[in-house]
């Protein structure tokens, strides 16, 4: 069996790592115990992930995901 990632998945992994490093980790100090502020931060990060083409990779494209199967 070949367990190597396809070039597309390798690129997705690199883009995801870059997104986490450049967007998610810098947002950690903004985490608030206030539920409304936390929900706003989460919504903003989700919107940025959608715009970057990284949101919900496991969901089908019909649901707004990338349609990756469990192996990907």
matplotlib code that plots the C-alpha trace (Angstrom):
import matplotlib.pyplot as plt

x = [0.0, 1.1, 0.5, 2.1, 0.1, -0.9, 0.6, -2.8, -3.0, 0.6, -0.2, -3.4, -1.4, 1.2, -1.6, -3.3, -0.1, 0.5, -3.0, -2.6, 0.7, -0.3, -4.0, -5.0, -2.1, -1.9, -5.6, -5.1, -4.5, -8.0, -9.7, -12.2, -14.2, -17.2, -19.3, -20.3, -16.8, -15.6, -18.4, -17.4, -13.8, -14.7, -17.0, -14.2, -11.7, -14.2, -14.8, -11.1, -10.7, -13.5, -11.9, -8.6, -10.4, -9.6, -12.9, -14.5, -12.3, -14.1, -17.6, -18.9, -18.7, -22.5, -22.2, -19.4, -16.5, -13.7, -15.2, -12.1, -12.6, -11.4, -8.0, -7.3]
y = [0.0, 3.5, 5.9, 8.9, 12.0, 13.3, 16.6, 18.2, 17.0, 18.0, 21.5, 21.6, 20.5, 23.3, 25.9, 24.7, 24.9, 28.4, 29.5, 28.1, 29.8, 33.2, 33.5, 31.1, 31.3, 35.1, 35.2, 33.2, 36.3, 37.5, 34.6, 35.9, 34.3, 36.3, 34.0, 36.6, 37.8, 34.2, 33.4, 36.5, 35.5, 31.9, 33.2, 35.5, 32.7, 30.4, 33.1, 33.5, 29.7, 29.6, 32.4, 30.5, 27.4, 25.4, 25.3, 21.9, 19.7, 16.5, 17.7, 17.4, 20.3, 20.5, 21.4, 23.9, 21.6, 20.3, 16.8, 14.9, 11.3, 9.8, 8.8, 12.4]
z = [0.0, -0.8, 2.1, 0.4, 0.2, -3.2, -4.4, -3.8, -0.2, 0.4, -0.8, 1.4, 4.4, 3.8, 3.3, 6.5, 8.5, 7.2, 8.1, 11.6, 12.0, 10.6, 11.5, 14.3, 16.7, 16.6, 17.5, 20.7, 22.9, 21.7, 23.4, 25.9, 28.7, 27.3, 25.2, 22.7, 22.1, 21.8, 19.3, 17.3, 17.2, 16.1, 13.4, 12.1, 12.1, 10.3, 7.7, 7.1, 6.8, 4.3, 2.3, 2.3, 1.1, 4.3, 6.1, 6.8, 4.6, 5.7, 4.6, 1.1, -1.3, -1.2, 2.5, 1.9, 2.6, 0.5, 0.0, 1.3, 2.3, 5.6, 4.1, 3.0]

ax = plt.figure().add_subplot(projection="3d")
ax.plot(x, y, z, "-o")
ax.set_aspect("equal")
plt.show()
